[in-house]
Amino acid sequence: YGERLDELFAGTPSLGAVRLALVHSMTSESHKIMVMDVKCAFLYGEARRTVYIELPHTDPRYGDPTVVGKLKKSMYGTRDAPQIWAEHVRTTLASLGYKQSAYQPSVYFHPEKSVLIVVHVDDFLCTGRSKELEELHRNLAEKYELKKTMLSLEDERETKNLNRVLRVTNEGVEIVGDPKHSEILFKDWGVTEHSKEVNTPSLKELEIKVASGEELGADMATKVRRSIARVNYMAQDRPDLSAVAKTMSQHMAKTHEGVVPLLKRCVKYLKRFPAASLLVPRGVPAEIGRAHV
């Protein structure tokens, strides 16, 4: 238990890094957004440890108790696979002239090109000039099996990245959170198409009563905490939920009956506004788009 297991950890980008890339995409009319997905990403890296596995069913020696397989490549399910893949990506991008951000290890930039890359495991979110993005795709396609989507007014208009919808419009690029979270809340709290809707997620008189009443029983407390956590997650993409999420989150340790009316009102508000988008407008100053990389 005293052993330090650094290989368990591999960096992932913050939501702020994703937004920075989208801001960068709006600094020039010549910039586009490219989303790439690497198939079977973990299988590209070389195994760093001795790991034995049972032979697959397709091997003619399957079932022989005297024979096992030894991994040459990293494999899904092994604890160091994410870090091996992250190092493989770093080496590959370095060979193409890209440098790793000092602030965000999952962010890469090129000193002489406009391209900015945000890597989340096997998902690449890239922004920059069209020709440079196409060059990056060609170079990576020589090493990896890729699925690519180009976003601009001349290409595709919409795609998904990290369960968020990215949508290009004449005004800029929109970020829309995953709508499934609203649907789950509706199901948990019995909201139907005929349920009442409200125009605000909170009321002052409900906020001051969140700690009132009896402490909730175990089952109800778990349900309430789960829902508050979901609203809290949604608030990352929805500033309109930030205040009510903060108020409810302060009472997750000890949940009382008073927090339920506020939570139900928030769900009724989501019934009225189940989805919202953040807009990164066109014409962002270039110095902002490259700041803090």
C-alpha positions as CSV (number, residue, x, y, z in Angstrom):
1,Y,0.0,0.0,0.0
2,G,3.0,2.3,0.4
3,E,3.9,1.9,-3.3
4,R,3.4,5.0,-5.4
5,L,1.4,4.1,-8.5
6,D,2.1,7.0,-10.9
7,E,1.2,4.8,-13.9
8,L,-2.4,5.0,-12.8
9,F,-2.7,8.6,-13.8
10,A,-2.8,10.3,-17.2
11,G,-3.7,14.0,-17.7
12,T,-6.9,15.1,-19.2
13,P,-7.7,18.7,-20.3
14,S,-9.9,21.0,-18.3
15,L,-13.1,22.4,-19.8
16,G,-11.3,25.7,-19.9
17,A,-8.7,24.3,-22.3
18,V,-11.5,23.1,-24.6
19,R,-13.1,26.6,-24.6
20,L,-9.7,28.2,-25.2
21,A,-9.3,26.1,-28.4
22,L,-12.8,27.3,-29.5
23,V,-11.9,30.9,-28.8
24,H,-8.8,30.4,-30.9
25,S,-10.9,29.1,-33.7
26,M,-12.9,32.3,-33.8
27,T,-9.8,34.7,-34.0
28,S,-9.6,34.4,-37.8
29,E,-12.0,33.8,-40.7
30,S,-9.4,31.3,-42.1
31,H,-9.6,29.2,-38.9
32,K,-11.6,25.9,-38.7
33,I,-12.3,23.3,-36.1
34,M,-11.2,19.7,-36.6
35,V,-12.3,16.8,-34.4
36,M,-10.5,13.5,-34.7
37,D,-11.1,10.2,-32.9
38,V,-8.4,7.5,-32.8
39,K,-9.6,4.0,-33.0
40,C,-8.2,1.4,-30.6
41,A,-5.9,4.1,-29.2
42,F,-4.4,2.1,-26.3
43,L,-3.1,-0.6,-28.6
44,Y,-0.5,1.6,-30.2
45,G,1.8,2.0,-27.2
46,E,4.5,-0.6,-26.3
47,A,4.0,-2.5,-23.1
48,R,6.3,-1.3,-20.3
49,R,5.7,-4.1,-17.9
50,T,5.6,-7.9,-18.1
51,V,1.9,-8.7,-18.4
52,Y,0.5,-12.2,-19.1
53,I,-3.0,-12.8,-20.4
54,E,-5.2,-15.8,-21.2
55,L,-5.1,-16.6,-24.9
56,P,-8.1,-15.4,-26.9
57,H,-10.6,-17.9,-28.2
58,T,-9.3,-17.4,-31.7
59,D,-5.9,-18.8,-30.8
60,P,-5.5,-22.5,-31.7
61,R,-3.8,-23.0,-28.3
62,Y,-6.7,-21.6,-26.4
63,G,-7.6,-23.9,-23.5
64,D,-4.1,-25.3,-23.1
65,P,-3.3,-24.7,-19.3
66,T,0.4,-24.7,-20.0
67,V,0.3,-21.7,-22.4
68,V,-0.3,-17.9,-21.8
69,G,0.1,-14.8,-23.8
70,K,2.6,-12.0,-23.1
71,L,1.7,-8.5,-24.1
72,K,3.9,-6.7,-26.6
73,K,1.5,-3.7,-26.8
74,S,-0.5,-1.8,-24.2
75,M,-4.0,-3.1,-23.8
76,Y,-7.3,-1.7,-22.5
77,G,-7.8,-2.7,-18.9
78,T,-4.2,-2.6,-17.9
79,R,-3.5,0.1,-15.4
80,D,-0.7,1.9,-17.2
81,A,-2.4,1.9,-20.6
82,P,-3.6,5.6,-20.4
83,Q,-0.2,6.9,-19.5
84,I,1.5,4.9,-22.2
85,W,-0.9,6.3,-24.8
86,A,-0.4,9.8,-23.5
87,E,3.4,9.5,-23.9
88,H,2.9,8.0,-27.4
89,V,0.8,11.1,-28.4
90,R,3.4,13.4,-26.9
91,T,6.2,11.7,-28.8
92,T,4.2,11.7,-32.1
93,L,3.3,15.4,-31.8
94,A,6.8,16.4,-30.8
95,S,8.1,14.7,-34.0
96,L,5.8,17.0,-35.9
97,G,7.1,20.1,-34.2
98,Y,4.4,20.6,-31.6
99,K,5.2,21.6,-28.1
100,Q,3.3,20.7,-24.9
101,S,1.7,23.4,-22.8
102,A,3.4,24.2,-19.5
103,Y,0.0,24.7,-17.9
104,Q,-2.1,22.0,-19.5
105,P,-0.2,18.8,-20.5
106,S,-3.0,17.8,-22.8
107,V,-2.7,21.0,-24.8
108,Y,-0.2,21.2,-27.7
109,F,0.7,24.1,-30.0
110,H,3.1,24.7,-32.9
111,P,5.5,27.7,-32.6
112,E,5.3,28.5,-36.3
113,K,1.7,27.4,-37.2
114,S,-1.7,28.5,-36.1
115,V,-2.8,25.0,-34.9
116,L,-3.9,24.4,-31.3
117,I,-4.6,20.8,-30.2
118,V,-6.5,19.6,-27.1
119,V,-6.1,15.9,-26.4
120,H,-8.6,14.0,-24.3
121,V,-7.4,10.3,-24.4
122,D,-8.4,9.3,-28.0
123,D,-10.2,12.5,-28.9
124,F,-8.4,15.4,-30.6
125,L,-9.9,18.8,-30.8
126,C,-7.8,20.9,-33.2
127,T,-8.3,24.5,-34.3
128,G,-6.3,26.6,-36.8
129,R,-6.0,27.3,-40.5
130,S,-7.5,24.8,-42.9
131,K,-4.4,23.8,-44.7
132,E,-2.4,23.3,-41.5
133,L,-5.2,21.2,-40.0
134,E,-5.3,19.0,-43.2
135,E,-1.6,18.6,-42.9
136,L,-1.9,17.5,-39.3
137,H,-4.5,15.0,-40.2
138,R,-2.4,13.5,-43.0
139,N,0.6,13.2,-40.7
140,L,-1.4,11.5,-37.9
141,A,-3.3,9.3,-40.4
142,E,0.1,7.7,-41.2
143,K,0.3,6.4,-37.7
144,Y,-3.2,6.0,-36.5
145,E,-6.6,5.0,-37.8
146,L,-8.6,8.1,-37.5
147,K,-12.2,9.4,-37.9
148,K,-12.2,13.1,-38.8
149,T,-14.9,15.8,-38.8
150,M,-14.1,19.3,-40.0
151,L,-16.3,22.1,-38.8
152,S,-16.8,25.5,-40.5
153,L,-19.5,27.3,-42.5
154,E,-18.1,25.5,-45.6
155,D,-17.9,22.0,-44.0
156,E,-19.9,20.2,-41.4
157,R,-21.8,22.5,-39.1
158,E,-22.2,20.3,-36.0
159,T,-20.5,17.4,-34.2
160,K,-20.0,16.0,-30.7
161,N,-16.9,16.3,-28.6
162,L,-16.7,14.9,-25.0
163,N,-20.5,14.5,-25.0
164,R,-21.0,18.2,-25.9
165,V,-22.4,19.4,-29.1
166,L,-20.2,21.9,-31.1
167,R,-22.2,23.9,-33.6
168,V,-20.8,26.4,-36.1
169,T,-23.1,29.3,-37.0
170,N,-22.8,32.6,-38.7
171,E,-22.4,34.2,-35.3
172,G,-19.7,31.9,-34.0
173,V,-19.4,28.5,-32.4
174,E,-21.9,27.2,-29.9
175,I,-21.2,24.8,-27.1
176,V,-24.2,22.8,-26.0
177,G,-24.2,20.5,-22.9
178,D,-25.4,16.9,-23.1
179,P,-29.2,17.0,-23.0
180,K,-29.4,13.5,-21.4
181,H,-28.9,15.1,-18.0
182,S,-32.1,17.0,-18.2
183,E,-33.9,13.9,-19.3
184,I,-32.6,11.9,-16.4
185,L,-33.7,14.5,-13.9
186,F,-37.2,14.5,-15.5
187,K,-37.4,10.8,-15.1
188,D,-36.1,10.8,-11.5
189,W,-38.6,13.5,-10.4
190,G,-41.6,12.4,-12.4
191,V,-41.7,15.3,-14.9
192,T,-43.9,14.7,-17.9
193,E,-44.9,16.9,-20.9
194,H,-47.8,18.1,-18.9
195,S,-45.8,19.1,-15.8
196,K,-45.6,22.7,-14.7
197,E,-42.8,24.9,-15.9
198,V,-41.1,28.0,-14.3
199,N,-39.0,30.8,-15.7
200,T,-36.3,31.0,-13.0
201,P,-34.3,28.1,-11.4
202,S,-34.6,29.5,-7.9
203,L,-36.5,31.7,-5.5
204,K,-35.1,33.6,-2.5
205,E,-37.8,32.2,-0.2
206,L,-36.8,28.7,-1.2
207,E,-33.1,29.3,-0.8
208,I,-33.4,30.5,2.8
209,K,-35.2,27.3,3.8
210,V,-32.8,24.7,2.3
211,A,-31.5,23.7,5.7
212,S,-35.0,23.5,7.3
213,G,-37.0,20.5,8.2
214,E,-36.0,17.0,9.1
215,E,-32.8,15.4,7.8
216,L,-33.7,13.1,4.8
217,G,-33.6,9.4,5.1
218,A,-30.8,7.4,3.4
219,D,-32.7,6.6,0.1
220,M,-34.1,10.0,-0.4
221,A,-30.9,11.7,0.6
222,T,-29.0,9.6,-2.0
223,K,-31.6,10.6,-4.7
224,V,-31.3,14.3,-3.8
225,R,-27.5,14.3,-3.7
226,R,-27.4,12.5,-7.1
227,S,-29.7,15.1,-8.6
228,I,-27.8,18.1,-7.1
229,A,-24.5,16.6,-8.4
230,R,-26.1,16.4,-11.9
231,V,-27.2,20.0,-11.8
232,N,-23.7,21.0,-10.6
233,Y,-22.2,19.2,-13.6
234,M,-24.7,20.8,-16.0
235,A,-23.7,24.2,-14.6
236,Q,-20.3,23.9,-16.2
237,D,-22.0,24.6,-19.5
238,R,-25.0,26.6,-18.2
239,P,-24.2,29.8,-16.2
240,D,-28.0,30.1,-15.5
241,L,-27.7,27.1,-13.2
242,S,-24.5,28.3,-11.4
243,A,-26.1,30.1,-8.4
244,V,-28.7,27.5,-7.6
245,A,-26.2,24.7,-8.0
246,K,-23.9,26.4,-5.5
247,T,-26.7,26.9,-3.0
248,M,-27.8,23.3,-3.1
249,S,-24.3,21.9,-3.1
250,Q,-23.6,23.6,0.2
251,H,-26.1,21.3,1.8
252,M,-25.1,17.9,0.3
253,A,-23.3,16.7,3.5
254,K,-26.5,17.0,5.5
255,T,-29.6,17.1,3.3
256,H,-32.8,18.3,4.9
257,E,-36.3,18.4,3.6
258,G,-36.0,22.1,2.8
259,V,-33.7,21.5,-0.2
260,V,-36.2,19.4,-2.0
261,P,-38.6,22.3,-3.1
262,L,-35.6,24.2,-4.4
263,L,-34.4,21.1,-6.4
264,K,-37.9,20.5,-7.8
265,R,-38.1,24.1,-8.9
266,C,-34.8,23.8,-10.7
267,V,-36.1,20.7,-12.5
268,K,-39.3,22.6,-13.5
269,Y,-37.0,25.3,-14.9
270,L,-35.1,22.7,-16.9
271,K,-38.5,21.6,-18.2
272,R,-39.0,25.1,-19.5
273,F,-35.3,25.4,-20.8
274,P,-34.0,21.8,-21.2
275,A,-30.9,23.0,-23.2
276,A,-28.8,26.1,-23.4
277,S,-25.7,27.0,-25.4
278,L,-22.6,29.1,-24.8
279,L,-21.6,31.2,-27.8
280,V,-18.0,32.0,-28.7
281,P,-18.5,34.9,-31.2
282,R,-16.5,35.5,-34.3
283,G,-13.8,38.1,-34.3
284,V,-12.1,37.3,-31.0
285,P,-8.8,39.2,-30.8
286,A,-5.9,36.9,-31.7
287,E,-3.9,37.7,-28.5
288,I,-6.8,36.3,-26.5
289,G,-7.1,33.2,-28.6
290,R,-3.4,32.2,-27.9
291,A,-3.2,33.5,-24.3
292,H,-2.1,31.1,-21.5
293,V,-1.2,28.2,-23.7
